[in-house]
Amino acid sequence: MKKNIKKPVIVVDLTNIETCDDIRFEFTRAKAKAGVPLTDQEINQVVAYGAHLALDTIDQFCEQYAAEFQSVKITDKKQIKKAIKAIESILKPKTPWYKKVWNWMKKPFVKK
């Protein structure tokens, strides 16, 4: 009996390569296009590659516009208090869901 096993054709484009991460990404991309299943390690490399590109783009933006956005001075005391309250609410630890439910359940029985 003759088995017809077709091996997928993988074509890798290495024309715009600058780093080793670019090479790994292009090989993984070619495997995905050819329909070859990717391993967890390859998927993690692609995610890390994307995060690295995003951080590089943010750094370039910050370097380009850093001179324009140096500082802002707020003179209104009400705005300062609002900003401090907003920052404190972000930094304050959140109450767990079960404590919120318990507090809600005992609310009618607590004197004010």
Secondary structure by P-SEA (a helix, b strand, c coil): cccccccbbbbbbccccccaaaaaaaaaaaaaaacccccaaaaaaaaaaaaaaaaaaaaaaaaaccccccccccccaaaaaaaaaaaaaaacccccaaaaaaaaaacccccc
